Amino acid sequence: MSFVPGQPVTAVVQRIEIQKLRQGENLILGFSIGGGIDQDPGQNPFSEDKTDKGIYVTRITPGGPAEVADLRIGDKIMQVNGWDMTMVTHDQARKKLTKKKEDVVRLLITRKSLEQAVNQSKGKYPRP
Amino acid sequence: SEGSDSPTTHTKDVTTHTRAMKVKHQALQDQLESCLLQLKKLCIREAELTGQLPKDYPLLSGEKPPQIRRRIGAAFKLDEQNILEGSKLSLADAELALQMKIYEAARKLCEEHHLSKAVRKSRLQQCKVEEKKLKKLQEMTFQLRLERGRSSPLPAFNISKDLGTSDDSSLSDSVVQDEEVTSQSSQPSSYPVETDPPLMSTHSSEDGSYMSHSVAPRLSPLNSCQSPCPSLDSNLSFNSSCAYDQPPIQNSPWTESSLDQPYQKSKKSHTSNKSERLPQLEACPSQTSLPQQLSHLRLGHSHSNSTPSTPEKHIYRQLSLRLSSPESSALKDRGRTRVPRRRPTESGIILPDSLSPTKNFLHHEDSNSEKSFSSYGSSPCQEFPSNFSRHYLSPFPLSSPQGSYGPPAPPSTSFYHPQSYLLSPRMQRTYYNTDMVYPPNQDLARSRFHQHVPNRYDYCYRDAAVPHQRAPSIRVTPPAQKDQLYYHANGHPHQVVNEQLKSWHQRSQLKAPRSRSLDRPGAVRMKTTAARELTYHQNHKYQDQVNVQEPWFIDDSSHYMSQV
């Protein structure tokens, strides 16, 4: 899901909205992220393209807000509340996600199954 | 049969019969032998490739298995480690999935009402045990994944600079919980920057109110450099510009961080944010937690006039503007003439555009919009969705998922109604209920619009279009099944609606920039308090994140929900 400069890249994305959980003074999202442009993308176990420096969902807390919102392990986060997440450092991503003032985060994510679904329908029903 | 009465013919019959049987037997035996031979050949071939004689090799009694040498340069080589790890991982995954269910069940047992103290206690204990197991398993699968990722033979992985750290064993130490430590040690310059109070304050002033939040992403694409160093940040504060000018540090080990703990703590923000939060919630669709959303709707009703638009949508507009043409006027013209038969590449632009205009239009341009919009705004809510669905859904089956990658999308949010209504009758009913709670007015209509925003977009990068831009631009098209609506429904109602929507679209394009409630009185004050809180809580940050994996209790969530 990374893109080659100069090459258009298409991704099928899903909108996911996570209602943060307030636990005492903390806002809980219920998932973990990995990746970012400051991390070695080769070690990312979730990416297909090992040069992809995107932000990936590495963990989902069972029963947590993220799971409720149908976020899944391995999802790549493309945007958070409209902010680009494909070219950010790990901490920038975390900051955008854990904003204290926002009780809701809206993500655009992409995952393999989404693309497969589209590709399948592409094959089955060729566009007129 | 004819001569069955004579004994001679009878014996003759028997002998011919046995002879026939013998022949048949022989034939079968021959066939068996040839099959065995074939099997042997296959087994030997397999042994030549794998170096091991399969168990299926037919051994006659007393026969010794043949000694077979594995052929050098056999057609393929099995990566045994890979296969092994793969299975290990899938096993662990299965176990994890199971444990997840077990944990969920345990948790639900805990939640049951009317439990005696002893039972509740034991269940809680059980729940904790299961949770521990679950965490362990999660850890394990994660590690396995990491290892596999490290040793995966993907070509890109062999890039030399990646190899340097990935072969490093430091990964295993640094991966999981103690990411604070690693990030501190591995990127000493960037970390303090991130937590620098002045920087935080610029951030908070950007996002202190929703209005400014949406300004930020709107502007940044126009600067044509969004990341890795957000240009806004560097423009706004001296501090951050110094910090961001440094190139991002590459190749720190791949780590993860839990988002269960906040970046900063703040007590005050709870109250001050609540009023801020509600309008936004009201304006945005939540398809997962309906009851929650509805309650927000109810509460947010009073705020509706100042509802800011979602920043997300603005970025789409801006990005697509840049994508198609630098001048927005060009797009407007195009939108006027070409809306009905947009090519796939353009279709994406329209949808998100039309989303925010819907909202903007409604609450900022009420007086102007009455001509074109009154039919939507004031019509009883039950009416037009069903009309729409009749118009658009009858000609074709719902089930065919046309690709979500292209067909033209007229700028209409209302087009979503037929689909979602038809797809989820239960949802529909719920909405009706809420409709009855409130008098049917424009706010209601608006909130209804937003509940049907699709949750799948096409997301396209077009780096080629803007050579110097580092951040990808985004094109958004509506989801699959909805597309087909636009595409096929060439009937009359489609046209009519299109006309209305076109003008609508254009107007909203003109008005969009004004749509944000820039002068909310509370906004400025909130910023400053937020900044103060931030600086204060920086000190506690590392502490906070030590207990990263704090258990998540459902009790709190239910409490939370009811509170809202």
HADDOCK unambig.tbl for C-alpha pairs under 7 A between the chains (distance, minus, plus):
assign (segid A and resid 5 and name CA) (segid B and resid 463 and name CA) 5.99 0.50 0.50
assign (segid A and resid 6 and name CA) (segid B and resid 463 and name CA) 5.21 0.50 0.50
assign (segid A and resid 6 and name CA) (segid B and resid 464 and name CA) 4.22 0.50 0.50
assign (segid A and resid 7 and name CA) (segid B and resid 462 and name CA) 6.98 0.50 0.50
assign (segid A and resid 7 and name CA) (segid B and resid 463 and name CA) 6.26 0.50 0.50
assign (segid A and resid 7 and name CA) (segid B and resid 464 and name CA) 5.91 0.50 0.50
assign (segid A and resid 8 and name CA) (segid B and resid 461 and name CA) 5.31 0.50 0.50
assign (segid A and resid 8 and name CA) (segid B and resid 462 and name CA) 4.62 0.50 0.50
assign (segid A and resid 8 and name CA) (segid B and resid 463 and name CA) 5.99 0.50 0.50
assign (segid A and resid 8 and name CA) (segid B and resid 464 and name CA) 6.50 0.50 0.50
assign (segid A and resid 9 and name CA) (segid B and resid 460 and name CA) 5.72 0.50 0.50
assign (segid A and resid 9 and name CA) (segid B and resid 461 and name CA) 4.91 0.50 0.50
assign (segid A and resid 9 and name CA) (segid B and resid 462 and name CA) 6.70 0.50 0.50
assign (segid A and resid 10 and name CA) (segid B and resid 459 and name CA) 5.86 0.50 0.50
assign (segid A and resid 10 and name CA) (segid B and resid 460 and name CA) 4.34 0.50 0.50
assign (segid A and resid 10 and name CA) (segid B and resid 461 and name CA) 6.08 0.50 0.50
assign (segid A and resid 11 and name CA) (segid B and resid 458 and name CA) 6.21 0.50 0.50
assign (segid A and resid 11 and name CA) (segid B and resid 459 and name CA) 5.03 0.50 0.50
assign (segid A and resid 11 and name CA) (segid B and resid 460 and name CA) 5.95 0.50 0.50
assign (segid A and resid 12 and name CA) (segid B and resid 457 and name CA) 6.23 0.50 0.50
assign (segid A and resid 12 and name CA) (segid B and resid 458 and name CA) 4.88 0.50 0.50
assign (segid A and resid 12 and name CA) (segid B and resid 459 and name CA) 5.74 0.50 0.50
assign (segid A and resid 13 and name CA) (segid B and resid 456 and name CA) 5.62 0.50 0.50
assign (segid A and resid 13 and name CA) (segid B and resid 457 and name CA) 5.31 0.50 0.50
assign (segid A and resid 13 and name CA) (segid B and resid 458 and name CA) 5.97 0.50 0.50
assign (segid A and resid 13 and name CA) (segid B and resid 459 and name CA) 6.08 0.50 0.50
assign (segid A and resid 14 and name CA) (segid B and resid 455 and name CA) 5.48 0.50 0.50
assign (segid A and resid 14 and name CA) (segid B and resid 456 and name CA) 4.23 0.50 0.50
assign (segid A and resid 14 and name CA) (segid B and resid 457 and name CA) 6.18 0.50 0.50
assign (segid A and resid 15 and name CA) (segid B and resid 455 and name CA) 4.53 0.50 0.50
assign (segid A and resid 15 and name CA) (segid B and resid 456 and name CA) 5.70 0.50 0.50
assign (segid A and resid 17 and name CA) (segid B and resid 286 and name CA) 6.41 0.50 0.50
assign (segid A and resid 21 and name CA) (segid B and resid 557 and name CA) 6.58 0.50 0.50
assign (segid A and resid 23 and name CA) (segid B and resid 556 and name CA) 6.49 0.50 0.50
assign (segid A and resid 25 and name CA) (segid B and resid 265 and name CA) 6.57 0.50 0.50
assign (segid A and resid 25 and name CA) (segid B and resid 266 and name CA) 6.77 0.50 0.50
assign (segid A and resid 25 and name CA) (segid B and resid 267 and name CA) 6.37 0.50 0.50
assign (segid A and resid 26 and name CA) (segid B and resid 261 and name CA) 6.12 0.50 0.50
assign (segid A and resid 26 and name CA) (segid B and resid 262 and name CA) 5.73 0.50 0.50
assign (segid A and resid 26 and name CA) (segid B and resid 265 and name CA) 6.75 0.50 0.50
assign (segid A and resid 27 and name CA) (segid B and resid 260 and name CA) 6.94 0.50 0.50
assign (segid A and resid 27 and name CA) (segid B and resid 261 and name CA) 6.56 0.50 0.50
assign (segid A and resid 27 and name CA) (segid B and resid 262 and name CA) 5.78 0.50 0.50
assign (segid A and resid 28 and name CA) (segid B and resid 259 and name CA) 6.55 0.50 0.50
assign (segid A and resid 28 and name CA) (segid B and resid 260 and name CA) 4.29 0.50 0.50
assign (segid A and resid 28 and name CA) (segid B and resid 261 and name CA) 5.98 0.50 0.50
assign (segid A and resid 29 and name CA) (segid B and resid 259 and name CA) 5.56 0.50 0.50
assign (segid A and resid 29 and name CA) (segid B and resid 260 and name CA) 5.26 0.50 0.50
assign (segid A and resid 30 and name CA) (segid B and resid 259 and name CA) 6.25 0.50 0.50
assign (segid A and resid 30 and name CA) (segid B and resid 260 and name CA) 5.27 0.50 0.50
assign (segid A and resid 31 and name CA) (segid B and resid 258 and name CA) 6.02 0.50 0.50
assign (segid A and resid 31 and name CA) (segid B and resid 259 and name CA) 5.64 0.50 0.50
assign (segid A and resid 31 and name CA) (segid B and resid 260 and name CA) 6.71 0.50 0.50
assign (segid A and resid 32 and name CA) (segid B and resid 256 and name CA) 6.24 0.50 0.50
assign (segid A and resid 32 and name CA) (segid B and resid 257 and name CA) 5.24 0.50 0.50
assign (segid A and resid 32 and name CA) (segid B and resid 258 and name CA) 4.00 0.50 0.50
assign (segid A and resid 32 and name CA) (segid B and resid 259 and name CA) 5.38 0.50 0.50
assign (segid A and resid 33 and name CA) (segid B and resid 256 and name CA) 5.06 0.50 0.50
assign (segid A and resid 33 and name CA) (segid B and resid 257 and name CA) 5.45 0.50 0.50
assign (segid A and resid 33 and name CA) (segid B and resid 258 and name CA) 6.47 0.50 0.50
assign (segid A and resid 34 and name CA) (segid B and resid 254 and name CA) 6.74 0.50 0.50
assign (segid A and resid 34 and name CA) (segid B and resid 255 and name CA) 5.39 0.50 0.50
assign (segid A and resid 34 and name CA) (segid B and resid 256 and name CA) 3.84 0.50 0.50
assign (segid A and resid 34 and name CA) (segid B and resid 257 and name CA) 6.37 0.50 0.50
assign (segid A and resid 35 and name CA) (segid B and resid 254 and name CA) 5.95 0.50 0.50
assign (segid A and resid 35 and name CA) (segid B and resid 255 and name CA) 6.56 0.50 0.50
assign (segid A and resid 35 and name CA) (segid B and resid 256 and name CA) 6.88 0.50 0.50
assign (segid A and resid 37 and name CA) (segid B and resid 250 and name CA) 6.94 0.50 0.50
assign (segid A and resid 38 and name CA) (segid B and resid 248 and name CA) 5.90 0.50 0.50
assign (segid A and resid 38 and name CA) (segid B and resid 249 and name CA) 5.11 0.50 0.50
assign (segid A and resid 38 and name CA) (segid B and resid 250 and name CA) 4.66 0.50 0.50
assign (segid A and resid 38 and name CA) (segid B and resid 251 and name CA) 6.04 0.50 0.50
assign (segid A and resid 38 and name CA) (segid B and resid 252 and name CA) 6.16 0.50 0.50
assign (segid A and resid 39 and name CA) (segid B and resid 250 and name CA) 5.97 0.50 0.50
assign (segid A and resid 39 and name CA) (segid B and resid 251 and name CA) 4.80 0.50 0.50
assign (segid A and resid 39 and name CA) (segid B and resid 252 and name CA) 4.67 0.50 0.50
assign (segid A and resid 39 and name CA) (segid B and resid 253 and name CA) 5.52 0.50 0.50
assign (segid A and resid 39 and name CA) (segid B and resid 254 and name CA) 4.99 0.50 0.50
assign (segid A and resid 40 and name CA) (segid B and resid 162 and name CA) 6.31 0.50 0.50
assign (segid A and resid 40 and name CA) (segid B and resid 250 and name CA) 6.76 0.50 0.50
assign (segid A and resid 40 and name CA) (segid B and resid 251 and name CA) 4.09 0.50 0.50
assign (segid A and resid 40 and name CA) (segid B and resid 252 and name CA) 5.67 0.50 0.50
assign (segid A and resid 40 and name CA) (segid B and resid 253 and name CA) 5.39 0.50 0.50
assign (segid A and resid 40 and name CA) (segid B and resid 254 and name CA) 5.26 0.50 0.50
assign (segid A and resid 41 and name CA) (segid B and resid 254 and name CA) 6.72 0.50 0.50
assign (segid A and resid 42 and name CA) (segid B and resid 150 and name CA) 6.77 0.50 0.50
assign (segid A and resid 42 and name CA) (segid B and resid 157 and name CA) 5.55 0.50 0.50
assign (segid A and resid 42 and name CA) (segid B and resid 162 and name CA) 5.66 0.50 0.50
assign (segid A and resid 42 and name CA) (segid B and resid 166 and name CA) 6.68 0.50 0.50
assign (segid A and resid 43 and name CA) (segid B and resid 146 and name CA) 6.54 0.50 0.50
assign (segid A and resid 43 and name CA) (segid B and resid 149 and name CA) 5.67 0.50 0.50
assign (segid A and resid 43 and name CA) (segid B and resid 150 and name CA) 5.21 0.50 0.50
assign (segid A and resid 43 and name CA) (segid B and resid 166 and name CA) 6.00 0.50 0.50
assign (segid A and resid 43 and name CA) (segid B and resid 254 and name CA) 5.79 0.50 0.50
assign (segid A and resid 44 and name CA) (segid B and resid 146 and name CA) 6.74 0.50 0.50
assign (segid A and resid 44 and name CA) (segid B and resid 149 and name CA) 6.11 0.50 0.50
assign (segid A and resid 44 and name CA) (segid B and resid 254 and name CA) 6.36 0.50 0.50
assign (segid A and resid 45 and name CA) (segid B and resid 145 and name CA) 5.33 0.50 0.50
assign (segid A and resid 45 and name CA) (segid B and resid 146 and name CA) 4.96 0.50 0.50
assign (segid A and resid 45 and name CA) (segid B and resid 148 and name CA) 6.81 0.50 0.50
assign (segid A and resid 45 and name CA) (segid B and resid 149 and name CA) 4.19 0.50 0.50
assign (segid A and resid 49 and name CA) (segid B and resid 156 and name CA) 6.68 0.50 0.50
assign (segid A and resid 50 and name CA) (segid B and resid 156 and name CA) 5.45 0.50 0.50
assign (segid A and resid 50 and name CA) (segid B and resid 157 and name CA) 5.48 0.50 0.50
assign (segid A and resid 51 and name CA) (segid B and resid 156 and name CA) 6.32 0.50 0.50
assign (segid A and resid 58 and name CA) (segid B and resid 256 and name CA) 6.83 0.50 0.50
assign (segid A and resid 62 and name CA) (segid B and resid 100 and name CA) 6.88 0.50 0.50
assign (segid A and resid 64 and name CA) (segid B and resid 552 and name CA) 6.81 0.50 0.50
assign (segid A and resid 69 and name CA) (segid B and resid 288 and name CA) 5.78 0.50 0.50
assign (segid A and resid 81 and name CA) (segid B and resid 311 and name CA) 6.71 0.50 0.50
assign (segid A and resid 81 and name CA) (segid B and resid 312 and name CA) 5.52 0.50 0.50
assign (segid A and resid 82 and name CA) (segid B and resid 217 and name CA) 6.85 0.50 0.50
assign (segid A and resid 82 and name CA) (segid B and resid 311 and name CA) 5.94 0.50 0.50
assign (segid A and resid 82 and name CA) (segid B and resid 312 and name CA) 3.82 0.50 0.50
assign (segid A and resid 82 and name CA) (segid B and resid 315 and name CA) 6.27 0.50 0.50
assign (segid A and resid 83 and name CA) (segid B and resid 217 and name CA) 6.49 0.50 0.50
assign (segid A and resid 87 and name CA) (segid B and resid 227 and name CA) 5.72 0.50 0.50
assign (segid A and resid 87 and name CA) (segid B and resid 228 and name CA) 5.48 0.50 0.50
assign (segid A and resid 87 and name CA) (segid B and resid 471 and name CA) 6.64 0.50 0.50
assign (segid A and resid 88 and name CA) (segid B and resid 227 and name CA) 6.32 0.50 0.50
assign (segid A and resid 88 and name CA) (segid B and resid 228 and name CA) 5.21 0.50 0.50
assign (segid A and resid 95 and name CA) (segid B and resid 263 and name CA) 6.69 0.50 0.50
assign (segid A and resid 98 and name CA) (segid B and resid 259 and name CA) 6.77 0.50 0.50
assign (segid A and resid 98 and name CA) (segid B and resid 262 and name CA) 5.53 0.50 0.50
assign (segid A and resid 98 and name CA) (segid B and resid 263 and name CA) 5.85 0.50 0.50
assign (segid A and resid 100 and name CA) (segid B and resid 262 and name CA) 6.84 0.50 0.50
assign (segid A and resid 100 and name CA) (segid B and resid 264 and name CA) 6.87 0.50 0.50
assign (segid A and resid 101 and name CA) (segid B and resid 269 and name CA) 6.82 0.50 0.50
assign (segid A and resid 101 and name CA) (segid B and resid 273 and name CA) 6.01 0.50 0.50
assign (segid A and resid 102 and name CA) (segid B and resid 277 and name CA) 6.80 0.50 0.50
assign (segid A and resid 103 and name CA) (segid B and resid 277 and name CA) 6.73 0.50 0.50
assign (segid A and resid 118 and name CA) (segid B and resid 403 and name CA) 5.57 0.50 0.50
assign (segid A and resid 118 and name CA) (segid B and resid 404 and name CA) 6.63 0.50 0.50
assign (segid A and resid 121 and name CA) (segid B and resid 401 and name CA) 5.96 0.50 0.50
assign (segid A and resid 121 and name CA) (segid B and resid 402 and name CA) 5.89 0.50 0.50
assign (segid A and resid 121 and name CA) (segid B and resid 403 and name CA) 5.48 0.50 0.50
assign (segid A and resid 122 and name CA) (segid B and resid 402 and name CA) 6.92 0.50 0.50
assign (segid A and resid 122 and name CA) (segid B and resid 403 and name CA) 5.27 0.50 0.50
assign (segid A and resid 125 and name CA) (segid B and resid 402 and name CA) 6.12 0.50 0.50
